[in-house]
Amino acid sequence: MLEPYTISKCFRFLDLPPELRKMVYDMLLVESAWPGYIDIESHKPVGKPRRPVRTGFRRRAHRGMDWNPTVGKWVGQTISNLSLLRVNKQMLSETAPVVYGQNTFKFSHMKYADIFLKTVSSNCRYLRYFQLGEYAYDVAKAPAVFTMLTAATSLRKLTIAHRNICQSIGTQYYQRYRRTTMKMFVAQCMPLLKARHEAQDEADDVVNVLDLITIGTRGCMRCSKPQLSAGICITTECGVSCQESAKHQEETVASLRGMIAEELDIELEVEL
């Protein structure tokens, strides 16, 4: 242990077989701990352009550290595993498909999604799972975001909150937070849907465009403030009973698929 250290004893990671390097990347870069997704917001260091960061970048796990506003970093913070993307071109080409293709990216606001997509640039083609939070939808920024997502040729799932497109929400309070309607959402999402539909015609491994959009049930489909009426629990947003929530979700999904199919002139298969 006391012998002088020489560079010849250094372990060359890139000399490992690609299969072993891929196993290491999966262990370091794929989000497996709760909540299972990467939540993105933005941050603007002094004198530097705004950039996407993980939620909590300036608020968590930095006790006892000093913030350096010049470089926009915590002094003494642990280096992120994502730094592997900045080692060299070869490692970037090997790690980018893992980071962007095997993680779900969630956004609490559309403006964060806009900054994220502009920053990742060409790596957008690896994105597979893209999720908009319950209050994320912004009708002004949605067209630009969906247009940039047309470059996400590997996209498998775009998730939007149920409350944003539910056609049963009628109270003034929840209409304020709905942000959009199903019809408006489909119209603004059409550039992306058309691109995926055309890609589906050219390749067999592209996800069906009708299965691309998924509806998240968090918030709307739970009884945050249950009201008892004749012994039946009523959800606060959709106005349907808990017993009917699953059916209501299926009907919303069917309505969305039907609207997309109509816009793209796709003939739906009728179940007998």
N, C-alpha and C positions, 0 to 999 in steps of 0.2 A: 504493500500500500504506500510505502514511502519512496518508491522508485519514481524518478522524474517522468512526467506524462508527456508523451510524444503524439504528434498528429497522426502517426501511423496507426495508433490504437483507436482512433475515432471510428465510431460505427456509422456506416453510410446507409441511411434509411432508404434512399432511392435505389440501392442495389438489391433490395428485397424484391421478390416476384410481385407483379401487379395484384395478384389475388390477396397476398398478405397485406399489402399497402391498403387495399380497399377495406379489409377487416379493421385496420387501425383507424381509418377515416370514419367508418361507421360508428366505432366506439367513441370517438372524440367529437364528432360533428352532428350526429343525429340526436335530436331532442327526445329523450325517453322519460325524463322526470316529469312530474305534474307541473303544469297542466297539459303538457304534450305538444305545445305549439310555441312559436316564437312571436311574441307580441312586440310590434314595432310602433315607435313614435318618432319624433324628430328633435334635434338639438342644434343650436347655433352657437358655436364658440365665438368669442370676441375676435373680430377681424377675419373670420373664416366663413365659408358658405354653410348653409344649413345642411345637415346630413341625417340620414336615418340611424336610429340607435334602438337598442332593446329598451322596453318600458322598464323604468326603475334605474336607468343608467346613472342618474344623479341623486337617487334617493335611497338605494338599498345597498347593503354589503360594503359600505364605504365608511363605517364608523372609525374615527381616529385618523382618517386620511384628510389631506388638504387638497382642495380643488385648485388646479392651475388653469385659470381662464384663458391664458394665452394659447395653450395647445389644446385646451378642451379635454383634459384628462385628470384623473385622480393620481396624485403622487403616491407611488408605491402599490398601485393596484395590481392584482394578478393578471397576467397576460391572458387574453381570451384565446380559446382554441381556434377561433375563426381567423387568427393571425396566420394560420397555415396557408390561407389563400394568397398571402402576400410574400411568400418565400421566394418563388420563382415561377416562370411561365409553366413549367411542367407540372408543378404541384397545384397551380391554379387550375389547369385543365383537368386534373384528377379529382380535386376537392369540390369544385364548383357544382358538378352534377349531384354530388352527395348533399351539400348544404342546401341548394335550392330545389333539388328534386325529391329529397326524402324528409323534408320538414314542412310543416304547415305554418304559413305566415299569416298572422292575424293583425288587423288594423282597427283601432278604435275611432278613426276618422279618415275620410277619403283623402285629405291632404297629406297624410302620412303615406298612404299607398302611392300617391302621385310622386312624392319625393323618393320613395323607395325604388319605384320602377325606373325613374330617371337615373338613379345612382347605379343600380345593378347593370343597366345598359344591356349589352349583348347576352349577359348571363340570364336574362329574362327567359331565354328559350328553354332553360332547365326547370322553370317553375312548374310544379304540379298541383299544389294545394294552396289556395288563396281564399282567405276568410275575412268578411267584413263584419264588424261587431254590431251590436244591437242599435247603437246610435251613430254608426259610421257613415251612413249614406248621405251624400251631398249631391243634389241634382246638378249643381254648377260644375263640379269636378268629375262627376261620373263619366261623361263622354270621353274625356281625355284619358282617364284611367283605363276604361274598357278598350279604347283604341290602342294604347300601349300594350295591353294584354294580348292583342292579336299576335304579337311576337312570341308569346309563350306557347310555342308549338307542342310542348309536352304537357300542357295543362290538363288535369284530370278532374278537378273539382273546384268550383267557385261557389262559396257558401254565402248566402245572404240571410239575415235574420227574418224570422216569420213575421214579426211585427211590421216590417217594412213593406210587405206586399200582401198581407192578409186582407181579403176583401170583406171580412166580417167586422173589422174594427170600425166602430161608428161614432164613439164618443169624441167630443172636441179635444179632450186631454190627450188621448192616444193618437188622434189624427195629427196632433202637433209633433209627436215623436216618430210618426211613421215615416216621414221625410219624402216618401214617394208612393206610387201605386204600382200594381203589377203591370199594367199596360205601359206606364212610363219606363219602368225598369227594363222591360223587354225591348222597348224602342231604343233606349240608350245603350243597351247591351248588344244590339244587333250587329255592329261591326265585328265584334268578337264571335258571335254565333255564326255569322256568315263565313268567317275565316275557318272556323272549326268544321263547319258543314262541308266546305269545299275540300278541306284536308281529309275529311272522312271518305269522300268519294275517291281520293287518290291513293289512300293507304288503308290497310285492314287493321292496323294496330292503333288507330286513333279512336278515342272514346266517342261514343254516340253523342251527338250534339244535344239530344233530348235528356241525356243523363249528366250533362256537364254542370248544370245549376242544381245545387242542393239547398234546402231550406232548413236553417237551424231553428231549433225549438226552444232554445234557452230563453227564459224570461216569460215570453208570451204563453207558453204551454204549461206553465206551472202556476200553482195557486199561491202567489205572493201575499195576497190579501183575500183569503177565501170568504165568501159570503154564503151563508146557509139559507137556502130557500126550500122549504119542505124536505129538509134532510139531504138536499143535493148541493154539492159544492160547485160554485160557479167561478170560472176563471175571470180575472179582472179585466183582461184585454179583449179576448175574442167573444166573450159572452156565451161560451158553450160549457157544458158540464165536464168534469174530469173524465167521466165515463165515455164522453163523446170526443175527447181531445184527439185520440189516435185517428178516428174517422175524419175529423176536421182537417188534420194534417194531410191525410191522404187526398182529400178533396182539393186542398190548396195546391198540392204537388201536381195533381191531375189538371187543374186549371192552368197552371204555369206551363206544363208540357203541351197542353192543347193550344195555348196562345203562341208558343214558340213554333209549333208545327204549322200553324196557320200562316205565320209570317214567312216561314221558310218553304211553304208549300210542300210539307211532308205529310204523307198519308199515315195516320196512326193505325196501329193494329188493334182490331176490336176483339176483346176477350169474349169467348162464347161461354 
